[in-house]
C-alpha cells in the first residue's frame, strides 16, 4: 500500500485529533480560570501530551504524503507560527501567567490562534 493511499485516514485522524485537542484545551482552560484544580491533574496533562503527539505525527505524515514543505507553503508557514503562539499562550493560560487577567488574555488569544489555524487549514488561504 502506497503512502498516498493513507491520505484520507491520516486526514481524518488529523482533523479528529485537532478537534479533540482544541476541545480539551478549551475545557481545561475555562475550568482553570474558574479556579478548579482538576484541569492540571496529571492524567489530563498526560492525555493532552499523547493527543498532541499523535496530532503532530499525523501532521508530519500528511506533509510527507502530500510532499509539502511548510517553509515553502505560505498557509502552512502561517499555521506553524500560529501553532507556536498557541502553545506558548496556552501554557501561560493554564499555568505560567501570574495574574488572572493575564491568564484570561492568554486563554482568549490562544483560542483565537486555534480558530485562525483551523480557518487557514480549511481554506488554504491567508
PyMOL commands that set and color helices and strands:
alter all, ss='L'
color gray80, all
select helices_A, chain A and resi 3-33+38-40+42-66+74-96+100-123
alter helices_A, ss='H'
color red, helices_A
deselect
rebuild
show_as cartoon
